Amino acid sequence: MKVRNEYKAKFIPSKRLEKVIEYNQELAYTGKRNIYTADTTQLVYHWTDKSNGVVPRTGEWSHPPEMNISMGDHGCRVDNGQSFPKYDEVPSHVNGYEATAESWAKDYAFLLENTPASIHPFESIVGEFFWEMNEIRKYNFGEKVHEMGREVRKLGAGGTSHGHTCPDYNIGLTQGWGGILNRIDESIALYTRVEEAEKTSYLTGLRIVCVAIIDYIKKYAAQAKAFAEKETDASQKKRYEDIANDCEYIAENPPKTFHQAVQWIHFAIMTDRIVGHGNGYGRLDLYLNDFYQNDLKNGIITRQDAREYLAEMFLKIRGQHFSIGGRLKDGSDASNEMSFIILEAYDMIDDYNNLFLMWHKDINDDLMNYACDVLARHGASVPSMANYDLLVDCQLRSGVEKDIAWNVAVSGCQWFCLPGREYCDQDVNALVLLDPMWRTIDRGIEENVTEFTRLMEIFKEEFKRTAEALRIFKDAQYDVLDKVWPEMATSLNCHGPIERGIDMTGARGVDYQFTSTNILGIPNVADSFYAIKKLVFEEGVYTLSQVKKATEENWKDNEIMRQRFLKQDKFGNDIDEADAMCVEICDIIAEVLDGTKNNRGQQYRGSLFQFQGHTCTDVLPATPDGRLAEEPLAHGCNPTAGRNVNGLLATANSVTKIKNYKFQGGSLQIELQPRFFDGKENMGDYIKHFTESFFEKGAFQINLNIIDLEKLKDAIEHPDKEEYRNIIVKVTGYTTRFICMAKSFQIEFVGRNNYESI
């Protein structure tokens, strides 16, 4: 069985597109697309004084490169090796920093104004940037909030608010930036008339942002026109002229053609992501199908053209997420011709995409077959599979109206939201379950607990303490968020901010403002409590004091004891009693968070996921499941590596026992050796049947890698080998070139369960 990149291509890129692919791949494997985090504490608790999420690469709030940890090459930003050239002239540096939307907007406009229009030969879709907002403007909630962050971290809570939501690009695709600007002006006139000074000020800032985007796109039109005037090659000259004409038109007007629509979306993403890393962008097939069908009818596009335009956008936007499939408002299958073309674009370039297929039992069978075929041949979890009907149920459970919930989209690693209607504060909030577990053990010792049921009652109380700490911390951020770091570029394509004069991050800026949070350590805590139940409370072999001492000392001089705890049944093997403990832990989490409301009056939602905190062995001590401090935790709701010894199907069955409808996502991460498929006639059919069975049992998502483990091990030691440059893997919820990750992440990845058989 061959590994990815060795299959015969189904679609062949043009010579032009091959040049674009080559350029973008070089940017990626040389590290110019990498994003970084500041330290492992941030990865675990999603809060550190060093940075809010992704660390700035340049500027006053950056850190020495050797101190940062590479998450991989999934950033839009292109590192040109220079700091922002007009750093000292940034408005907030000249006039003084103010935590206001207008001050923020002026800095944003200055950044766009001084970001060059970068157009490369052979490109048809243009647009890239070199600096993000946090490189020129501080993202700081103030010392009071920072001090609170340090305190709540001691209880196992942390987080910030940064992107990770989803605009509705149907707004801009139908109104254009000029139409959006007109709506802003109408709202400014209204709130000026009724003397709503705060709303007028916000909208004034929003107008600055919108005009800056229009001018930025016009700058590309002017640059392309200048290139065209000097170009002697007829085909390249025509390409520059087409770029100039399209950019000039879509700078203010809604796009008319498919190419213009793709270019409009690309600029919208660029000008959104220059604010910071990480958003989803909705249902791409529903956005684009009408443009494609109209162009096809008028004879101005071919299917190959459409593939190539999409391929260029995918090469540039990197880690940003789109969805295809799902249902329409009337409940019918939403699949269309564009759903296929989007997959074909990825199939053609075999490079990079973060794409989700939203499956349901009535999905177009041909689309499902093709998606599984693409996944089998490329092996890099494109597309990731998500259970559409479960996503809708989760939104309905949270109180979303049925007429709106149908338009849900996967908008990130594994979270989902309502495009344009929900501020999805999600991926950078964390509840670390190990902290309330350790406090539970301490209290169990202090209270001389003799019944395991009482120990679990204490755990619920302690988890509630952790959740309450997060609530207080987040409310303090929400009080100032729309002043400190408004999501103004995103708000332009949302339902509410312009008419209400409130940023989407502000109270009631959009209708839905849930707080969702990653949960770290669920399987480890479940396995720990199960082992304690058996060995402490039922068999009486050890005491809680002995458990505490042994884990605090990383099991030193207690190897026999560790082996006994390690050999207890573990979650992930389809053993009902062991799995029931994980289900109970999850039920506790859901019950506590269901009763926790943010200061917008909307509930907290837990996610059975955490993107990289499980790898941070320098932060996380040993646990009573027999895990040593130097060993990674479980990733999300997946069993700890090496614990699920009964095979893939047993693991999948265990995951489906959790009441997933109570949560905000959770992915089954699967790494398969190519020889897993030996003797199986059709890899795609096997993946399809597995996916359908898994989802029919009520599970969320599948991330599936098919990769040669020996190649990965060799790539760790020899990253400079040309054959390893473009090995791409789905790490947790994000995708990257393997060689671009920090070595600690690489080691954890190859240490996972790499299944060779069922």
Buried (B, 14 or more C-beta within 10 A) or exposed (E): EEBBBEBEEEBEBBEBBEBBBEBBBEBBBEBBBBBBBBBBBBBBBBBBBBBBBBBBBBBEBBBEEEEBBBBBBBBBBBBEEEBBEEBEEBBBBEEEBEBBBBBBBBBBBBBBEBBEBBBEBBBBBBBBBBBBBBBBBBBBBEEEBBEBBEEBBEBBBBBBBBBBBBBBBBBBBEBBBBBBBBBBEEBBEBBBEEEBEEBBBBBBBBBBBBBBBBEBBBBBBEBBBBBBEEBEEEEBBEBBBBBBBBBBBBBBBBBBBBBBBBBBBBBBBBBBBBBBBBBBBBBBBBBBBBBBBBBBEEEEBEBBBBBBBBBBBBBBBBBBBBBBBBBEEEEEBBBBBBBBBBBBBBBBBBBBBBBBBBBBEEBBEEBBBBBBBBBBBBBBBBBBBBBBBBBBBBBBBBEBEEEBBBBBBBBBBBBBBBBBBBBBBBBBBBBBBBBBBBBBBBBBBEEEBEEBEBBBBBBBBBBBBBBBBBBBBBBBBBBBBBBBBBBBBBBBBBBBBBEBBBBBBBBEBBBBBBBBBBBBBBBBBBBBBBBBBBBBBEEEEBEBEBBBEBBEEBBEEBEEBBEBBBEBBBBBBBBEEBBBBBBBBBBBBBBBBBEBBBBBEBBBBBBBBBBBBBBBBEBBBBBBBBBBBEBBBBBBBBBBBEBBEBBBEBBBBBBBBBEBBBBBBBBBBBBBBBEBBEEBEBBBBBBBEBBBBBBEBBBBBBBBBBBBBEBBEBBBEEBEEEEBBBBBBBBBBBBBBBBBBBEBBBBBBBBBBBBEEE
